[in-house]
Amino acid sequence: MSDRLSPRLKEIVDALPLKPGIRVLEIGCATGIVAREILKRIGNGYVLGIDRSDKAIQKAIALSEEEIKTGGLAFRQVAIENFALIKGDAAFDLVFGIRVGALDGRHPSAGELAFDRIAKILKPNGKFYIDGGNPLKEIKF
């Protein structure tokens, strides 16, 4: 399987305000291709990819063994509306989700819970992006 980003995903990653050392949460990470690319760009930062699909998370873990060993990348099977920091986790500098039903209005009740969870896990001045802009739209709390 190629780990090359599609032009659309490359445009999205290029649009994110990535900086060395930041903590990033990707909502709806699927096989982890974007999470792996972000880790390459943030050096000693940390990326957590979450997805509601256990199958997606298992595939992401299988494709990311080397990056996971570094401690810079992790995956968790959880829907964003149920996500919470685990004891000892720090808040995130950047959170984003692309084509996530709870974030784009397709599932309004899940969306209310999701946005509440995201507001609680972002650092002060943290950034939150979803698709729907050019190519991203920032959501402010």
DSSP file (Angstrom, degrees, kcal/mol; ACC not computed):
  #  RESIDUE AA STRUCTURE BP1 BP2  ACC     N-H-->O    O-->H-N    N-H-->O    O-->H-N    TCO  KAPPA ALPHA  PHI   PSI    X-CA   Y-CA   Z-CA
    1    1 A M              0   0    0      0, 0.0     2,-0.2     0, 0.0     0, 0.0   0.000 360.0 360.0 360.0 131.6    0.0    0.0    0.0
    2    2 A S        -     0   0    0      1,-0.1     0, 0.0     2,-0.1     0, 0.0  -0.470 360.0-155.8 -74.6 142.0    1.4    3.4   -1.0
    3    3 A D        +     0   0    0     -2,-0.2     2,-0.5     2,-0.1    -1,-0.1  -0.051  55.1 123.5-104.5  30.5    1.9    6.0    1.7
    4    4 A R        -     0   0    0      1,-0.0     2,-0.1    33,-0.0    -2,-0.1  -0.798  62.3-123.3 -96.1 130.3    1.6    8.8   -0.8
    5    5 A L        -     0   0    0     -2,-0.5    -2,-0.1    28,-0.1    -1,-0.0  -0.414  22.0-117.7 -71.0 143.0   -1.1   11.4   -0.1
    6    6 A S     >  -     0   0    0     -2,-0.1     4,-2.7     1,-0.1     5,-0.2  -0.361  35.3-103.5 -66.7 160.4   -3.7   12.1   -2.7
    7    7 A P  H  > S+     0   0    0      0, 0.0     4,-2.2     0, 0.0     5,-0.1   0.886 123.1  52.1 -55.0 -39.0   -3.6   15.7   -4.0
    8    8 A R  H  > S+     0   0    0      2,-0.2     4,-1.8     1,-0.2     5,-0.1   0.935 111.6  44.4 -64.2 -46.7   -6.6   16.6   -1.9
    9    9 A L  H  > S+     0   0    0      2,-0.2     4,-2.7     1,-0.2     5,-0.2   0.875 111.7  53.6 -67.9 -35.9   -5.1   15.2    1.3
   10   10 A K  H  X S+     0   0    0     -4,-2.7     4,-2.9     1,-0.2    -1,-0.2   0.921 107.6  51.4 -62.4 -42.6   -1.8   16.9    0.5
   11   11 A E  H  X S+     0   0    0     -4,-2.2     4,-1.3    -5,-0.2    -1,-0.2   0.899 111.2  48.2 -60.4 -40.4   -3.6   20.2    0.1
   12   12 A I  H  X S+     0   0    0     -4,-1.8     4,-1.0     2,-0.2     3,-0.3   0.943 113.0  46.1 -66.2 -48.4   -5.3   19.7    3.5
   13   13 A V  H >< S+     0   0    0     -4,-2.7     3,-0.8     1,-0.2     5,-0.2   0.917 111.2  53.2 -61.9 -42.4   -2.0   18.8    5.3
   14   14 A D  H 3< S+     0   0    0     -4,-2.9    -1,-0.2     1,-0.2    -2,-0.2   0.816 107.2  53.4 -60.9 -30.2   -0.2   21.8    3.6
   15   15 A A  H 3< S+     0   0    0     -4,-1.3    -1,-0.2    -3,-0.3    -2,-0.2   0.676  86.8  97.9 -81.0 -18.2   -3.0   24.1    4.9
   16   16 A L  S << S-     0   0    0     -4,-1.0     2,-2.2    -3,-0.8    80,-0.0  -0.471  84.3-118.9 -72.0 141.6   -2.7   23.0    8.6
   17   17 A P        +     0   0    0      0, 0.0     2,-0.3     0, 0.0    -1,-0.1  -0.479  47.3 177.5 -80.2  73.9   -0.6   25.3   10.8
   18   18 A L        +     0   0    0     -2,-2.2    24,-0.0    -5,-0.2     6,-0.0  -0.590   7.1 172.6 -84.6 137.8    2.0   22.6   11.6
   19   19 A K    >   -     0   0    0     -2,-0.3     3,-1.5    23,-0.0    22,-0.0  -0.978  41.7 -85.6-139.4 150.7    5.0   23.5   13.8
   20   20 A P  T 3  S+     0   0    0      0, 0.0    23,-0.2     0, 0.0    22,-0.1  -0.280 109.3  15.6 -55.6 137.6    7.7   21.4   15.3
   21   21 A G  T 3  S+     0   0    0     21,-2.6    22,-0.1     1,-0.2    21,-0.1   0.426  88.9 137.2  84.7  -0.3    6.8   19.9   18.6
   22   22 A I    <   -     0   0    0     -3,-1.5    24,-2.3    20,-0.1     2,-0.5  -0.332  53.3-122.0 -80.1 163.9    3.0   20.4   18.6
   23   23 A R  E     -a   46   0A   0     22,-0.2    71,-1.8    68,-0.1    70,-1.7  -0.919  32.2-170.5-104.6 127.3    0.4   17.9   19.7
   24   24 A V  E     -ab  47  94A   0     22,-2.9    24,-2.7    -2,-0.5     2,-0.5  -0.950  14.9-160.8-124.9 136.8   -2.2   17.0   17.0
   25   25 A L  E     -ab  48  95A   0     69,-2.4    71,-2.2    -2,-0.4     2,-0.6  -0.978   7.7-162.5-114.2 122.0   -5.4   15.1   17.2
   26   26 A E  E     -ab  49  96A   0     22,-2.7    24,-2.7    -2,-0.5     2,-0.5  -0.926   8.3-152.9-103.1 121.5   -6.8   13.7   13.9
   27   27 A I  E    S+ab  50  97A   0     69,-3.1    71,-0.8    -2,-0.6    24,-0.2  -0.815  80.6  15.2 -93.6 126.6  -10.5   12.8   14.1
   28   28 A G  S    S+     0   0    0     22,-1.8    23,-0.3    -2,-0.5    -1,-0.2   0.951  74.5 171.8  77.0  52.8  -11.4   10.0   11.6
   29   29 A C    >   -     0   0    0     21,-2.3     3,-2.5    -3,-0.4     5,-0.3   0.599   9.6-175.9 -75.8 -12.7   -7.9    8.9   10.8
   30   30 A A  T 3  S-     0   0    0      1,-0.3    30,-0.4    20,-0.2    -1,-0.2  -0.296  74.0  -5.5  51.3-122.2   -8.8    5.8    8.8
   31   31 A T  T 3  S-     0   0    0     28,-0.1    -1,-0.3    29,-0.1    32,-0.2   0.433 100.0-111.8 -85.9   2.4   -5.6    4.0    7.9
   32   32 A G  S <> S+     0   0    0     -3,-2.5     4,-2.5    -4,-0.1     5,-0.2   0.569  74.0 134.0  86.8   9.5   -3.4    6.8    9.4
   33   33 A I  H  > S+     0   0    0     -4,-0.3     4,-1.7     1,-0.2     5,-0.1   0.903  78.0  42.9 -61.3 -41.7   -1.8    8.1    6.2
   34   34 A V  H  > S+     0   0    0     -5,-0.3     4,-2.7     2,-0.2    -1,-0.2   0.909 112.3  53.8 -71.0 -41.3   -2.4   11.8    7.1
   35   35 A A  H  > S+     0   0    0     -6,-0.3     4,-2.3     1,-0.2    -2,-0.2   0.908 109.1  49.0 -58.5 -42.9   -1.3   11.2   10.7
   36   36 A R  H  X S+     0   0    0     -4,-2.5     4,-1.8     2,-0.2    -1,-0.2   0.902 111.3  49.4 -64.7 -40.8    2.0    9.7    9.5
   37   37 A E  H  X S+     0   0    0     -4,-1.7     4,-1.3    -5,-0.2    -2,-0.2   0.911 110.4  50.4 -65.0 -41.7    2.6   12.6    7.1
   38   38 A I  H  X S+     0   0    0     -4,-2.7     4,-1.6     1,-0.2     3,-0.4   0.919 106.6  54.8 -62.9 -42.7    1.9   15.1    9.9
   39   39 A L  H  X S+     0   0    0     -4,-2.3     4,-0.8     1,-0.2     3,-0.3   0.903 104.6  54.3 -58.1 -40.8    4.4   13.4   12.2
   40   40 A K  H  < S+     0   0    0     -4,-1.8     3,-0.3     1,-0.2    -1,-0.2   0.867 111.9  45.7 -58.1 -35.3    7.1   13.7    9.5
   41   41 A R  H  < S+     0   0    0     -4,-1.3    -1,-0.2    -3,-0.4    -2,-0.2   0.697 112.4  47.5 -85.7 -19.8    6.4   17.5    9.4
   42   42 A I  H >< S-     0   0    0     -4,-1.6   -21,-2.6    -3,-0.3     3,-0.8   0.373  83.4-163.4-106.5   5.9    6.3   18.1   13.2
   43   43 A G  T 3< S+     0   0    0     -4,-0.8    -1,-0.2    -3,-0.3    -2,-0.1  -0.281  76.2  16.4  58.6-113.0    9.4   16.3   14.2
   44   44 A N  T 3  S+     0   0    0     -2,-0.2    -1,-0.3     2,-0.1    -4,-0.1   0.154 105.8 108.2 -84.4  22.0    9.4   15.7   17.9
   45   45 A G    <   -     0   0    0     -3,-0.8     2,-0.4    -6,-0.3   -22,-0.2   0.036  67.1-114.3 -80.2-164.1    5.7   16.4   18.2
   46   46 A Y  E     -a   23   0A   0    -24,-2.3   -22,-2.9     2,-0.0     2,-0.4  -1.000  20.5-167.1-141.2 135.0    2.9   14.0   18.9
   47   47 A V  E     -ac  24  73A   0     25,-2.7    27,-2.0    -2,-0.4     2,-0.5  -0.990   0.3-169.5-124.9 129.5    0.0   12.8   16.7
   48   48 A L  E     -ac  25  74A   0    -24,-2.7   -22,-2.7    -2,-0.4     2,-0.5  -0.983   7.6-162.5-115.3 123.1   -3.0   10.9   18.0
   49   49 A G  E     -ac  26  75A   0     25,-2.6    27,-2.2    -2,-0.5     2,-0.3  -0.907   8.8-173.4-104.4 131.0   -5.3    9.5   15.4
   50   50 A I  E     +ac  27  76A   0    -24,-2.7   -21,-2.3    -2,-0.5   -22,-1.8  -0.922   8.6 168.7-122.1 151.4   -8.8    8.4   16.4
   51   51 A D  E     - c   0  77A   0     25,-1.4    27,-1.4    -2,-0.3     6,-0.1  -0.974  37.8-133.9-155.3 146.8  -11.5    6.6   14.5
   52   52 A R  S    S+     0   0    0     -2,-0.3     2,-0.6    25,-0.2    27,-0.2   0.700  86.6  88.0 -74.9 -17.8  -14.8    5.0   15.4
   53   53 A S     >  -     0   0    0      1,-0.2     4,-2.0    25,-0.1     5,-0.2  -0.726  60.8-162.5 -88.5 118.9  -13.9    1.9   13.2
   54   54 A D  H  > S+     0   0    0     -2,-0.6     4,-2.6     1,-0.2     5,-0.2   0.886  94.0  56.1 -62.6 -38.7  -11.9   -0.8   14.9
   55   55 A K  H  > S+     0   0    0      1,-0.2     4,-2.0     2,-0.2    -1,-0.2   0.914 107.4  48.3 -61.2 -43.6  -10.9   -2.1   11.5
   56   56 A A  H  > S+     0   0    0      2,-0.2     4,-2.7     1,-0.2    -1,-0.2   0.920 112.0  49.1 -62.1 -44.5   -9.5    1.3   10.5
   57   57 A I  H  X S+     0   0    0     -4,-2.0     4,-2.6     1,-0.2     5,-0.2   0.908 109.3  51.7 -64.5 -41.9   -7.5    1.6   13.7
   58   58 A Q  H  X S+     0   0    0     -4,-2.6     4,-2.2     1,-0.2    -1,-0.2   0.906 112.5  46.4 -61.4 -40.3   -6.1   -1.9   13.4
   59   59 A K  H  X S+     0   0    0     -4,-2.0     4,-2.2     2,-0.2    -2,-0.2   0.911 110.9  52.2 -67.8 -42.2   -4.9   -1.1    9.8
   60   60 A A  H  X S+     0   0    0     -4,-2.7     4,-0.6   -30,-0.4    -2,-0.2   0.913 111.1  47.6 -60.0 -42.8   -3.5    2.2   10.9
   61   61 A I  H >< S+     0   0    0     -4,-2.6     3,-1.0     1,-0.2    -1,-0.2   0.928 111.2  50.6 -63.9 -45.2   -1.5    0.5   13.7
   62   62 A A  H >< S+     0   0    0     -4,-2.2     3,-0.6     1,-0.2    -1,-0.2   0.857 113.9  44.7 -62.0 -35.7   -0.2   -2.2   11.3
   63   63 A L  H 3< S+     0   0    0     -4,-2.2    -1,-0.2     1,-0.2    -2,-0.2   0.529 115.4  48.6 -85.0  -6.0    0.9    0.4    8.8
   64   64 A S  T <X  +     0   0    0     -3,-1.0     4,-2.6    -4,-0.6     5,-0.3   0.073  64.9 126.1-123.7  23.3    2.5    2.7   11.4
   65   65 A E  H <> S+     0   0    0     -3,-0.6     4,-2.0     1,-0.2     5,-0.1   0.893  77.7  47.2 -54.2 -46.3    4.7    0.3   13.5
   66   66 A E  H  > S+     0   0    0      1,-0.2     4,-0.9     2,-0.2    -1,-0.2   0.928 114.3  46.1 -63.8 -45.3    7.9    2.3   13.1
   67   67 A E  H  4>S+     0   0    0      1,-0.2     5,-0.9     2,-0.2     6,-0.7   0.872 110.9  52.9 -66.8 -36.4    6.3    5.7   13.9
   68   68 A I  H ><5S+     0   0    0     -4,-2.6     3,-1.5     1,-0.2    -1,-0.2   0.895 102.6  59.2 -65.4 -39.2    4.5    4.2   16.9
   69   69 A K  H 3<5S+     0   0    0     -4,-2.0    -1,-0.2     1,-0.3    -2,-0.2   0.797  98.5  59.7 -59.7 -28.6    7.8    2.8   18.3
   70   70 A T  T 3<5S-     0   0    0     -4,-0.9    -1,-0.3    -3,-0.4    -2,-0.2   0.694 108.7-124.7 -73.5 -17.3    9.1    6.4   18.4
   71   71 A G  T < 5S+     0   0    0     -3,-1.5    -3,-0.1    -4,-0.5    -2,-0.1   0.440  87.7 103.0  86.2  -0.3    6.4    7.5   20.7
   72   72 A G  S   <S+     0   0    0     -5,-0.9   -25,-2.7     1,-0.1     2,-0.4   0.556  76.7  46.1 -91.5  -8.1    5.3   10.3   18.4
   73   73 A L  E     +c   47   0A   0     -6,-0.7     2,-0.3   -27,-0.2    -2,-0.3  -0.998  58.4 163.2-139.7 137.5    2.3    8.5   17.0
   74   74 A A  E     -c   48   0A   0    -27,-2.0   -25,-2.6    -2,-0.4     2,-0.3  -0.973  18.7-149.4-146.6 159.8   -0.6    6.6   18.5
   75   75 A F  E     -c   49   0A   0     -2,-0.3     2,-0.4   -27,-0.2   -25,-0.2  -0.972   8.9-171.6-132.3 147.9   -4.1    5.5   17.5
   76   76 A R  E     -c   50   0A   0    -27,-2.2   -25,-1.4    -2,-0.3     2,-1.0  -0.998  23.9-131.7-140.7 133.9   -7.2    5.0   19.6
   77   77 A Q  E     +c   51   0A   0     -2,-0.4     2,-0.3   -27,-0.2   -25,-0.2  -0.762  61.0 115.3 -86.9 105.6  -10.5    3.4   18.6
   78   78 A V        -     0   0    0    -27,-1.4     2,-0.3    -2,-1.0   -25,-0.1  -0.940  63.9-114.7-166.3 144.8  -13.1    5.9   19.8
   79   79 A A    >>  -     0   0    0     -2,-0.3     3,-1.9   -27,-0.2     4,-0.5  -0.625  32.7-120.2 -80.4 146.7  -15.8    8.2   18.3
   80   80 A I  G >4 S+     0   0    0      1,-0.3     3,-1.1    -2,-0.3    -1,-0.1   0.843 112.3  61.9 -59.5 -33.4  -15.1   11.9   18.9
   81   81 A E  G 34 S+     0   0    0      1,-0.3    -1,-0.3    36,-0.1    35,-0.0   0.668 112.4  38.4 -69.1 -12.3  -18.3   12.3   20.7
   82   82 A N  G <4 S+     0   0    0     -3,-1.9    -1,-0.3     2,-0.0    -2,-0.2   0.343  91.4 122.0-111.6   2.3  -17.0    9.8   23.3
   83   83 A F    <<  +     0   0    0     -3,-1.1     2,-0.3    -4,-0.5    -3,-0.0  -0.393  30.0 164.1 -73.4 141.5  -13.4   11.0   23.3
   84   84 A A        -     0   0    0     -2,-0.1     2,-0.1    37,-0.0    34,-0.0  -0.982  42.5 -97.4-148.8 151.7  -11.7   12.2   26.5
   85   85 A L        -     0   0    0     -2,-0.3     2,-0.3     4,-0.1     3,-0.1  -0.439  39.2-127.4 -64.7 142.0   -8.1   12.7   27.5
   86   86 A I    >   -     0   0    0      1,-0.1     3,-3.2    -2,-0.1    -1,-0.1  -0.671  44.7 -76.7 -87.7 148.7   -6.6    9.8   29.5
   87   87 A K  T 3  S+     0   0    0     -2,-0.3    -1,-0.1     1,-0.3     3,-0.1  -0.176 124.2  22.5 -47.6 128.0   -5.0   10.6   32.8
   88   88 A G  T 3  S+     0   0    0      1,-0.4    -1,-0.3    -3,-0.1     2,-0.2   0.191  92.2 128.6  95.6 -15.5   -1.6   12.2   32.1
   89   89 A D    <   -     0   0    0     -3,-3.2    -1,-0.4     1,-0.0     2,-0.2  -0.483  52.1-137.5 -71.1 141.5   -2.5   13.3   28.5
   90   90 A A        -     0   0    0     -2,-0.2    -4,-0.1     1,-0.1    33,-0.1  -0.621  27.6 -96.9 -91.3 159.3   -1.8   16.9   27.7
   91   91 A A        -     0   0    0     -2,-0.2     2,-0.3     1,-0.1    31,-0.2  -0.187  45.2-102.5 -67.8 169.1   -4.3   19.0   25.7
   92   92 A F  E     - d   0 122A   0     29,-3.1    31,-2.9     1,-0.1   -68,-0.2  -0.742  13.3-156.4-103.3 143.9   -3.8   19.4   21.9
   93   93 A D  E    S+     0   0A   0    -70,-1.7    34,-2.5    -2,-0.3     2,-0.4   0.785  88.0  22.8 -78.4 -31.4   -2.5   22.4   20.0
   94   94 A L  E     -bd  24 127A   0    -71,-1.8   -69,-2.4    32,-0.2     2,-0.4  -0.997  62.0-179.7-144.9 131.5   -4.3   21.4   16.9
   95   95 A V  E     +bd  25 128A   0     32,-2.5    34,-2.2    -2,-0.4     2,-0.3  -0.992  13.8 166.2-128.9 138.0   -7.4   19.2   16.2
   96   96 A F  E     -bd  26 129A   0    -71,-2.2   -69,-3.1    -2,-0.4     2,-0.3  -0.996  15.9-170.6-150.5 155.9   -8.8   18.5   12.8
   97   97 A G  E     -bd  27 130A   0     32,-1.7    34,-0.9    -2,-0.3     2,-0.5  -0.978   6.6-160.4-147.9 134.2  -11.3   16.2   11.1
   98   98 A I  S    S-     0   0    0    -71,-0.8    32,-0.0    -2,-0.3    -2,-0.0  -0.964  78.1  -6.3-118.6 128.0  -12.0   15.6    7.4
   99   99 A R  S    S+     0   0    0     -2,-0.5     2,-0.6     1,-0.2    -1,-0.2   0.928  85.7 154.6  54.4  50.8  -15.3   14.0    6.3
  100  100 A V    >>  -     0   0    0     -3,-0.2     3,-1.9     1,-0.1     4,-1.7  -0.947  39.8-148.4-111.1 117.5  -16.5   13.3    9.8
  101  101 A G  T 34>S+     0   0    0     -2,-0.6     6,-1.8     1,-0.3     5,-0.7   0.807  96.5  56.0 -56.3 -34.8  -20.2   13.1   10.1
  102  102 A A  T 345S+     0   0    0      1,-0.2    -1,-0.3     4,-0.2    13,-0.2   0.676 115.2  39.7 -72.1 -16.0  -20.3   14.4   13.7
  103  103 A L  T <45S+     0   0    0     -3,-1.9    -2,-0.2     1,-0.1    -1,-0.2   0.679 111.5  52.3-105.3 -21.8  -18.4   17.5   12.5
  104  104 A D  T  <5S-     0   0    0     -4,-1.7    -2,-0.1    -6,-0.0    -3,-0.1   0.281 114.1 -99.1-104.8  12.4  -20.0   18.3    9.2
  105  105 A G  T   5S+     0   0    0     -4,-0.4    -3,-0.1    -5,-0.2    -4,-0.1   0.358  93.6 111.9  94.1  -6.6  -23.7   18.4   10.2
  106  106 A R  S   <S+     0   0    0     -5,-0.7    -4,-0.2     1,-0.3    -5,-0.1   0.794  90.1  30.6 -70.9 -26.1  -24.6   14.9    9.0
  107  107 A H  S  > S+     0   0    0     -6,-1.8     4,-2.4     1,-0.1    -1,-0.3  -0.704  73.4 178.4-131.9  80.2  -25.1   13.8   12.6
  108  108 A P  H  > S+     0   0    0      0, 0.0     4,-2.1     0, 0.0     5,-0.1   0.842  78.4  49.6 -57.3 -41.5  -26.3   16.8   14.6
  109  109 A S  H  > S+     0   0    0      1,-0.2     4,-1.4     2,-0.2     5,-0.1   0.916 114.6  45.1 -68.2 -39.4  -26.7   15.2   18.0
  110  110 A A  H  > S+     0   0    0     -3,-0.2     4,-2.8     1,-0.2    -1,-0.2   0.868 109.6  59.0 -65.7 -35.6  -23.3   13.5   17.8
  111  111 A G  H  X S+     0   0    0     -4,-2.4     4,-2.9     2,-0.2     5,-0.3   0.896 100.6  53.4 -61.1 -42.6  -22.0   16.9   16.6
  112  112 A E  H  X S+     0   0    0     -4,-2.1     4,-1.7     1,-0.2    -1,-0.2   0.941 113.9  42.6 -57.9 -47.3  -23.1   18.7   19.7
  113  113 A L  H  X S+     0   0    0     -4,-1.4     4,-2.3     2,-0.2    -2,-0.2   0.904 113.8  52.7 -64.5 -41.9  -21.3   16.2   21.9
  114  114 A A  H  X S+     0   0    0     -4,-2.8     4,-2.6     1,-0.2    -2,-0.2   0.930 108.8  47.6 -62.0 -47.8  -18.2   16.2   19.6
  115  115 A F  H  X S+     0   0    0     -4,-2.9     4,-2.2     1,-0.2    -1,-0.2   0.871 111.2  52.1 -64.8 -35.6  -17.8   20.0   19.6
  116  116 A D  H  X S+     0   0    0     -4,-1.7     4,-1.3    -5,-0.3    -1,-0.2   0.924 111.0  47.6 -63.3 -44.4  -18.1   20.0   23.4
  117  117 A R  H  X S+     0   0    0     -4,-2.3     4,-1.0     1,-0.2     3,-0.2   0.912 111.2  51.0 -62.4 -43.6  -15.4   17.4   23.7
  118  118 A I  H >X S+     0   0    0     -4,-2.6     4,-1.1     1,-0.2     3,-0.8   0.913 105.5  54.9 -63.5 -43.2  -13.1   19.2   21.3
  119  119 A A  H 3< S+     0   0    0     -4,-2.2    -1,-0.2     1,-0.2     3,-0.2   0.848 108.9  50.1 -58.0 -33.5  -13.5   22.5   23.2
  120  120 A K  H 3< S+     0   0    0     -4,-1.3    -1,-0.2    -3,-0.2    -2,-0.2   0.706 112.0  45.4 -79.1 -20.6  -12.3   20.6   26.4
  121  121 A I  H << S+     0   0    0     -4,-1.0   -29,-3.1    -3,-0.8     2,-0.3   0.486  90.9  96.5-104.9  -3.3   -9.2   19.0   24.9
  122  122 A L  E  < S-d   92   0A   0     -4,-1.1   -29,-0.2   -31,-0.2     3,-0.1  -0.660  74.6-122.6 -85.1 140.7   -7.8   22.0   23.0
  123  123 A K  E >   -     0   0A   0    -31,-2.9     3,-2.7    -2,-0.3    -2,-0.1  -0.368  47.7 -79.2 -67.5 158.1   -5.1   24.1   24.6
  124  124 A P  E 3  S+     0   0A   0      0, 0.0    -1,-0.1     0, 0.0     3,-0.1  -0.430 127.3  17.1 -55.6 136.9   -5.9   27.8   25.1
  125  125 A N  E 3  S+     0   0A   0      1,-0.2    -2,-0.1    -3,-0.1   -32,-0.0   0.567  96.5 148.7  68.5  10.8   -5.3   29.3   21.6
  126  126 A G  E <   -     0   0A   0     -3,-2.7     2,-0.4   -34,-0.1    -1,-0.2  -0.328  42.5-126.0 -68.4 159.5   -5.4   25.8   20.1
  127  127 A K  E     -d   94   0A   0    -34,-2.5   -32,-2.5    -3,-0.1     2,-0.4  -0.872  19.0-166.6-114.9 143.1   -6.8   25.5   16.6
  128  128 A F  E     -d   95   0A   0     11,-0.5    11,-3.0    -2,-0.4     2,-0.4  -0.995  11.6-179.1-131.5 126.5   -9.6   23.3   15.3
  129  129 A Y  E     +dE  96 138A   0    -34,-2.2   -32,-1.7    -2,-0.4     2,-0.3  -0.946   9.4 178.1-129.0 145.7  -10.2   22.7   11.6
  130  130 A I  E     -dE  97 137A   0      7,-2.3     7,-3.1    -2,-0.4     3,-0.3  -0.894  38.5 -94.2-131.7 166.7  -12.8   20.8    9.5
  131  131 A D  E    S+ E   0 136A   0    -34,-0.9     5,-0.2    -2,-0.3     3,-0.1  -0.317  87.7  83.0 -73.9 167.3  -13.2   20.5    5.7
  132  132 A G  S    S+     0   0    0      3,-1.1     4,-0.2     1,-0.3    -1,-0.2   0.363  76.9  79.6 116.6  -2.1  -15.5   22.8    3.9
  133  133 A G  S    S-     0   0    0      2,-1.1    -1,-0.3    -3,-0.3     4,-0.2   0.026 107.7 -50.5-105.6-140.7  -13.3   25.8    3.5
  134  134 A N  S    S-     0   0    0      2,-1.1    -3,-0.0    -3,-0.1     3,-0.0  -0.560 125.0 -39.6-128.1  69.6  -10.6   26.3    0.9
  135  135 A P  S    S+     0   0    0      0, 0.0    -2,-1.1     0, 0.0    -3,-1.1  -0.998 142.7  24.7 -94.7 -11.1   -9.6   23.6    1.8
  136  136 A L  E     -E  131   0A   0     -4,-0.2    -2,-1.1    -5,-0.2     2,-0.4  -0.754  56.9-149.0-116.7 160.2  -10.2   24.0    5.5
  137  137 A K  E     -E  130   0A   0     -7,-3.1    -7,-2.3    -2,-0.3     2,-0.4  -0.996  18.5-136.0-125.9 127.9  -12.5   25.9    7.8
  138  138 A E  E     -E  129   0A   0     -2,-0.4     2,-0.5    -9,-0.2    -9,-0.2  -0.686  13.2-153.6 -84.2 134.4  -11.4   27.0   11.3
  139  139 A I        -     0   0    0    -11,-3.0   -11,-0.5    -2,-0.4     2,-0.4  -0.936  10.9-158.8-106.8 126.3  -13.9   26.5   14.0
  140  140 A K              0   0    0     -2,-0.5   -13,-0.1     1,-0.1   -21,-0.0  -0.830 360.0 360.0-107.8 144.7  -13.5   28.9   17.0
  141  141 A F              0   0    0     -2,-0.4    -1,-0.1   -22,-0.1   -22,-0.0   0.382 360.0 360.0-105.8 360.0  -14.9   28.3   20.4
